[in-house]
Amino acid sequence: MLPVKNRDGESDLVGAKPMLLWYVWIRLVDGAWHKIDDISKQLHIPRNAVDWAAKYLCDKGMAERGFEENEIRLHAGASNRFEDAVKQLSGSSPPRL
């Protein structure tokens, strides 16, 4: 992940992990339960990468796992902003593709 200055002089994070999180998170915003395998197929992204993003979003309180291991949805009471979760990426391990 590389820090890049935006036009306001603030640092933005760019790279593969923020984009992966965005792709998975945007699938969850409808609040319905989604299967990780289905998200992987829709996005044409390996399942282990989608699983990493789902776990990361759950760890940050933005998503929750279902009764089945393969299900995930947006956490209804999530007070965390997506941008804040992405800024905390520096300490997490990347998915193995």
RAZICOR-V981627 format. One record per helix or strand of 3 or more residues. SS is the DSSP state (hx for helix, st for strand). FROM is the first residue (numbers start at 1). LEN is the number of residues. If there is no record, write none. Layout:
ss = [SS | SS]
from = [FROM | FROM]
len = [LEN | LEN]
//
This chain:
ss = [st | st | hx | hx | hx | st | st | hx]
from = [2 | 11 | 16 | 36 | 47 | 63 | 71 | 82]
len = [4 | 4 | 13 | 8 | 13 | 3 | 4 | 10]
//
